Amino acid sequence: MVCRLRVSLTILYEVGELTRFANVKVFSSYCRVIPGIAQSGNVTRRGRASKQGNHYLKAAFSQAAVHAVRCYPKVRRYYGRSTSTGRKLNQPQPVSTHL
């Protein structure tokens, strides 16, 4: 209970006013939950996220994703589909992106 309260308060206080973000992509980028993109010519690769943005929000959304995978069967099935494609994940990044 205390951990969930701490995570929710972290998200609440670190985000502030949602109206300052133009759209969901800008908000996700600020929260550091989307993967980075490296482009060169016609080649686009997804890799590590940049270090720009709020690292407290990244940690809070990662903790919320771990809790969601453990406690909610629908989220667990989504995470299972994401990991069955051959990707090895050390944290539920696809889940934190969709929270």
C-alpha positions as CSV (number, residue, x, y, z in Angstrom):
1,M,0.0,0.0,0.0
2,V,2.8,2.4,0.9
3,C,4.7,1.7,-2.3
4,R,1.6,2.3,-4.5
5,L,1.0,5.6,-2.7
6,R,4.6,6.6,-3.1
7,V,4.5,5.8,-6.8
8,S,1.2,7.6,-7.4
9,L,2.4,10.7,-5.5
10,T,5.6,10.8,-7.4
11,I,3.8,10.7,-10.7
12,L,1.3,13.4,-9.5
13,Y,4.0,15.8,-8.2
14,E,6.5,15.3,-11.0
15,V,4.0,15.7,-13.8
16,G,2.3,18.8,-12.5
17,E,-0.2,20.3,-15.0
18,L,-0.9,18.0,-17.9
19,T,-1.9,20.9,-20.1
20,R,1.7,21.9,-20.6
21,F,2.2,18.8,-22.8
22,A,1.0,19.2,-26.4
23,N,0.1,15.5,-26.9
24,V,0.7,12.0,-25.6
25,K,4.0,11.6,-27.5
26,V,5.5,14.6,-25.8
27,F,4.3,13.4,-22.4
28,S,5.7,9.9,-23.0
29,S,9.0,11.4,-24.1
30,Y,9.2,13.6,-21.0
31,C,8.5,10.5,-18.8
32,R,11.3,8.6,-20.6
33,V,9.1,5.6,-21.3
34,I,9.6,5.4,-25.1
35,P,12.6,3.9,-26.8
36,G,15.1,6.1,-28.5
37,I,15.3,6.3,-32.3
38,A,18.5,6.5,-34.3
39,Q,18.0,7.5,-37.9
40,S,20.5,7.6,-40.7
41,G,19.2,7.9,-44.3
42,N,16.5,5.3,-44.8
43,V,17.5,3.2,-41.8
44,T,15.7,3.7,-38.5
45,R,16.7,1.8,-35.4
46,R,15.1,1.7,-32.0
47,G,17.5,1.5,-29.1
48,R,18.1,2.9,-25.6
49,A,16.0,5.9,-24.5
50,S,17.8,9.2,-24.3
51,K,18.7,10.6,-21.0
52,Q,16.5,13.7,-21.5
53,G,13.4,13.9,-19.5
54,N,12.4,13.1,-15.9
55,H,14.2,10.1,-14.4
56,Y,11.9,10.1,-11.4
57,L,8.9,9.5,-13.7
58,K,10.7,6.8,-15.5
59,A,11.4,5.0,-12.3
60,A,7.8,5.5,-11.1
61,F,6.2,4.2,-14.3
62,S,8.6,1.2,-14.3
63,Q,7.5,0.3,-10.7
64,A,3.9,0.7,-11.7
65,A,4.4,-1.6,-14.7
66,V,6.0,-4.3,-12.5
67,H,3.1,-4.0,-10.1
68,A,0.6,-4.2,-13.0
69,V,2.3,-7.3,-14.5
70,R,2.1,-9.0,-11.1
71,C,-1.4,-8.1,-10.1
72,Y,-3.5,-7.8,-13.3
73,P,-4.1,-10.9,-15.5
74,K,-4.9,-8.8,-18.6
75,V,-1.6,-6.9,-18.3
76,R,0.3,-10.1,-17.6
77,R,-1.1,-11.6,-20.9
78,Y,0.0,-8.5,-22.8
79,Y,3.5,-8.7,-21.3
80,G,3.6,-12.4,-22.1
81,R,2.8,-11.7,-25.8
82,S,5.5,-9.0,-25.8
83,T,8.1,-11.3,-24.4
84,S,7.2,-14.3,-26.5
85,T,8.3,-12.5,-29.7
86,G,11.9,-13.3,-28.8
87,R,12.7,-10.1,-27.1
88,K,14.5,-10.5,-23.8
89,L,13.3,-7.9,-21.3
90,N,14.7,-7.1,-17.9
91,Q,11.8,-4.8,-17.1
92,P,8.3,-4.5,-18.5
93,Q,9.1,-1.6,-20.8
94,P,6.2,-2.3,-23.2
95,V,3.8,-2.2,-20.2
96,S,5.1,1.1,-18.8
97,T,4.7,2.7,-22.3
98,H,1.0,1.8,-22.3
99,L,0.2,2.9,-18.7
